[in-house]
C-alpha cells in the first residue's frame, strides 16, 4: 500500500504523551523564527515560554543571551549566558556567545578565554580562523591603537573599517567616551540614527562620570 496503516489508539496516546513534554521545543523553534526575522521582543517571549516548560533548556537560555546582545542589553546577555553555561558546561556555542558578550562588555581577557574554550571544544568549526583573529586582536592590540586606526579609516571615508576598529577598541576598554562618540559619527554616516543616538548617549554618560 502507498499509505501506511493508521496507528492504533494506544500508539497515538503514546505519541501525545511524548509530545506533551516537548512544548519547550515548539516555543524554541518559534523563537528562532522570530529571532531570524529580527522580531526580538517576540523571540525573547518565545524563549521564555520554552524555559517555563523546561527550566534546564540551555539552548533557549543561550538564545535569550543572543537576543539581549542584539538589543544592546549586555549585562542581561552575560547573565543569561552564564546561566546557560551552568546548565551545560560542555556547550561550545555558549562559550562562543560569552566571547561575543564579554567583547561587547569590554572584558577582553574574559572574551579571549571563552573563545579559547570554544576552539578546544569545537576543533572542526568552520569559523576558527576568524575566532583566532579575534583572540589575537583582543590579546595584542591596545584600545588606543585601534581607536587611532579607526580615525584613519574614518578620515578616508572607509566607514565599515572604521566601525570595526572602534568596536574592537571598545571591546578592550568600554569606558572611552571618544570611541563611543567616534562610533556614533560612523553610524551617522551610515544613516543608522538609532545606533548613533545610543553611542552619543553612552559617550555623554561616560563624560558625566
C-alpha positions as CSV (number, residue, x, y, z in Angstrom):
1,X,0.0,0.0,0.0
2,X,1.2,3.5,-0.8
3,X,0.0,4.8,2.6
4,X,0.8,3.3,6.0
5,X,-1.9,1.9,8.2
6,X,-3.3,4.4,10.7
7,X,-1.7,3.9,14.2
8,X,-3.9,2.4,16.8
9,X,-5.2,4.4,19.8
10,X,-2.6,3.2,22.1
11,X,0.2,4.4,19.8
12,X,-1.4,7.8,19.4
13,X,-1.7,8.2,23.1
14,X,2.0,7.2,23.5
15,X,3.0,9.9,20.9
16,X,0.8,12.5,22.6
17,X,2.4,11.7,26.0
18,X,5.9,12.3,24.4
19,X,4.8,15.5,22.7
20,X,3.3,17.0,25.8
21,X,6.8,17.1,27.3
22,X,8.2,18.8,24.2
23,X,6.2,22.0,24.1
24,X,9.5,23.7,25.0
25,X,10.9,22.7,21.6
26,X,7.9,24.2,19.8
27,X,8.3,27.5,21.6
28,X,12.1,27.4,21.0
29,X,11.6,26.9,17.3
30,X,9.1,29.7,17.2
31,X,11.6,31.9,19.0
32,X,14.3,31.1,16.4
33,X,12.0,32.1,13.6
34,X,11.2,35.4,15.4
35,X,15.0,35.9,16.0
36,X,15.8,35.4,12.4
37,X,13.1,37.9,11.4
38,X,14.7,40.4,13.9
39,X,11.5,40.5,16.0
40,X,13.5,40.4,19.2
41,X,10.7,41.1,21.7
42,X,8.6,38.1,20.3
43,X,11.8,36.0,20.2
44,X,12.5,36.7,23.9
45,X,8.9,35.9,24.8
46,X,9.1,32.5,23.0
47,X,12.4,31.5,24.6
48,X,11.0,32.4,28.0
49,X,8.0,30.2,27.3
50,X,10.3,27.4,26.3
51,X,12.2,27.8,29.6
52,X,8.9,27.8,31.5
53,X,8.3,24.3,30.2
54,X,11.9,23.2,30.6
55,X,13.9,25.2,33.1
56,X,17.1,23.3,32.0
57,X,16.8,24.1,28.3
58,X,20.2,25.6,27.8
59,X,19.8,26.3,24.1
60,X,16.8,28.5,24.9
61,X,18.7,30.2,27.6
62,X,21.6,30.8,25.2
63,X,19.3,32.3,22.6
64,X,17.9,34.7,25.2
65,X,21.5,35.8,25.6
66,X,21.8,36.4,21.8
67,X,18.5,38.4,21.9
68,X,20.0,40.6,24.6
69,X,23.2,41.1,22.6
70,X,21.1,42.2,19.6
71,X,19.1,44.7,21.8
72,X,22.4,46.0,23.3
73,X,21.5,44.8,26.8
74,X,24.9,43.4,27.6
75,X,24.5,42.9,31.3
76,X,21.4,40.8,30.7
77,X,23.2,38.9,27.9
78,X,26.0,38.0,30.3
79,X,23.6,36.9,33.0
80,X,21.6,34.7,30.6
81,X,24.7,33.1,29.0
82,X,26.3,32.4,32.4
83,X,23.1,30.6,33.4
84,X,23.2,28.6,30.1
85,X,26.8,27.6,30.8
86,X,25.8,26.4,34.3
87,X,23.1,24.2,32.7
88,X,25.6,22.8,30.1
89,X,29.3,23.5,30.8
90,X,30.2,21.5,27.7
91,X,28.5,23.7,25.1
92,X,31.0,25.3,22.7
93,X,28.2,27.5,21.4
94,X,27.7,29.1,24.8
95,X,31.4,29.7,25.2
96,X,31.3,31.4,21.8
97,X,28.3,33.5,22.8
98,X,30.1,34.5,26.0
99,X,33.1,35.5,23.9
100,X,30.8,37.9,22.0
101,X,29.1,39.3,25.1
102,X,32.3,39.8,27.0
103,X,33.8,41.6,24.0
104,X,30.9,44.0,24.0
105,X,31.3,44.4,27.7
106,X,34.9,45.5,27.2
107,X,36.2,42.4,29.1
108,X,39.0,41.4,26.6
109,X,40.7,38.7,28.7
110,X,37.4,37.0,29.6
111,X,36.3,37.1,26.0
112,X,39.5,35.6,24.8
113,X,39.2,32.8,27.5
114,X,35.8,31.8,26.2
115,X,36.9,31.9,22.6
116,X,39.8,29.6,23.5
117,X,37.3,27.2,25.2
118,X,35.2,27.3,22.0
119,X,38.2,26.4,19.9
120,X,39.1,23.5,22.2
121,X,35.5,22.1,22.2
122,X,34.8,22.6,18.5
123,X,38.2,21.9,16.8
124,X,36.4,21.3,13.4
125,X,34.4,24.5,13.5
126,X,34.5,26.4,10.2
127,X,34.9,29.8,11.8
128,X,38.1,29.0,13.7
129,X,40.3,31.3,11.5
130,X,38.0,34.2,12.3
131,X,38.0,33.3,16.0
132,X,41.8,33.2,16.1
133,X,41.9,36.6,14.6
134,X,39.5,37.9,17.3
135,X,41.7,36.4,20.0
136,X,44.8,37.9,18.6
137,X,43.2,41.3,18.4
138,X,41.9,41.0,22.0
139,X,45.3,40.0,23.3
140,X,47.8,42.1,21.4
141,X,46.1,45.4,20.4
142,X,45.6,48.4,22.7
143,X,42.4,50.4,22.7
144,X,44.4,53.5,21.7
145,X,45.9,51.7,18.7
146,X,42.5,50.5,17.5
147,X,40.9,53.9,18.0
148,X,43.6,55.7,16.0
149,X,43.2,53.2,13.2
150,X,39.5,53.8,13.3
151,X,40.1,57.5,13.0
152,X,42.4,57.0,10.0
153,X,39.7,54.8,8.3
154,X,37.0,57.4,9.1
155,X,39.1,60.2,7.5
156,X,39.4,58.1,4.4
157,X,35.7,57.6,4.2
158,X,36.1,53.8,4.9
159,X,33.2,53.7,7.4
160,X,32.8,49.9,7.7
161,X,36.5,49.5,8.5
162,X,36.3,52.4,11.0
163,X,33.3,50.9,12.7
164,X,35.2,47.6,13.2
165,X,38.2,49.4,14.7
166,X,36.1,51.5,17.1
167,X,34.1,48.4,18.2
168,X,37.3,46.5,18.8
169,X,38.7,49.4,20.8
170,X,35.6,49.4,23.0
171,X,35.9,45.7,23.5
172,X,39.3,46.3,25.1
173,X,38.2,49.4,27.0
174,X,34.5,50.2,27.1
175,X,35.0,53.4,29.2
176,X,36.5,55.6,26.5
177,X,33.9,58.3,25.6
178,X,35.9,59.4,22.5
179,X,35.5,55.9,20.9
180,X,31.7,55.9,21.6
181,X,31.4,59.4,20.0
182,X,33.5,58.3,17.0
183,X,31.3,55.2,16.6
184,X,28.3,57.5,16.7
185,X,29.7,59.5,13.9
186,X,30.2,56.4,11.8
187,X,26.6,55.4,12.4
188,X,25.5,58.8,11.3
189,X,27.5,58.4,8.0
190,X,25.7,55.0,7.6
191,X,22.3,56.6,8.3
192,X,21.8,54.4,11.3
193,X,20.3,57.0,13.5
194,X,19.2,54.7,16.4
195,X,22.7,53.3,16.8
196,X,24.2,56.8,16.5
197,X,22.0,58.0,19.3
198,X,22.9,55.1,21.6
199,X,26.6,55.8,21.0
200,X,26.4,59.5,21.6
201,X,24.4,58.9,24.8
202,X,27.0,56.5,26.1
203,X,29.7,59.0,25.4
204,X,27.8,61.6,27.4
205,X,27.2,59.3,30.3
206,X,30.9,58.4,30.5
207,X,31.9,62.1,30.4
208,X,29.5,62.8,33.2
209,X,31.1,60.1,35.3
